């Protein structure tokens, strides 16, 4: 059975993550809903060393035309390497995506960090804007403030959505280089004024806040409050579930 376009982009990213290092699957559970007699999705959590935690959430409900796939690959709390994220969605008759490296320090006050982490993405970012136009996705200014100015985010037709895979690869390979090599020591030194774990905790609390992101109201309607909060809780911290399922190593590296 051929994967949907959003699922195919998600699978492409999960395969790329497995190529960075060996990841251990610690949670894989079905998500259920009163709207459907069968499961409506799945939550998967993996861990590594350079990649501290991967959270993948898939929600597919044919009755309402929704096929949503979200991945966050979180770096360690004390790392300045940004988190990687992909959201690929079919909903309301539209395809949409966002791809980003979530900043770990204030970019306006840390030019050396900005230059090392984000400036290399500029050619790909500008190509996407030139080819496909400015963002038309429903992302509010507060959400933009918690991501990066280099975020790729747009609604798309099938051709556009298929072609964005090449730009996803370019973003991912740049991020992989940061994960593999780390940031230069002189760049890290400029972040001495930033408590990286504390900033990350605050940023994630805001980024995944139901007040900021209206998607959580939709997720709660679909899954119920308990499951919705369980999913959201996994995104707030690199801590792993206390009730771990048997591990299953996803080899790569």
Secondary structure as UniProt FT lines:
FT   HELIX           5..18
FT   TURN            19..20
FT   STRAND          23..31
FT   TURN            34..35
FT   STRAND          41..47
FT   STRAND          51..61
FT   HELIX           62..64
FT   STRAND          66..75
FT   TURN            77..78
FT   STRAND          83..91
FT   TURN            92..93
FT   STRAND          94..102
FT   HELIX           107..109
FT   HELIX           111..117
FT   HELIX           119..121
FT   HELIX           122..132
FT   HELIX           141..146
FT   TURN            149..150
FT   STRAND          152..156
FT   HELIX           158..181
FT   HELIX           185..189
FT   TURN            190..193
FT   HELIX           196..207
FT   TURN            210..212
FT   HELIX           215..223
FT   HELIX           225..236
FT   STRAND          248..250
//
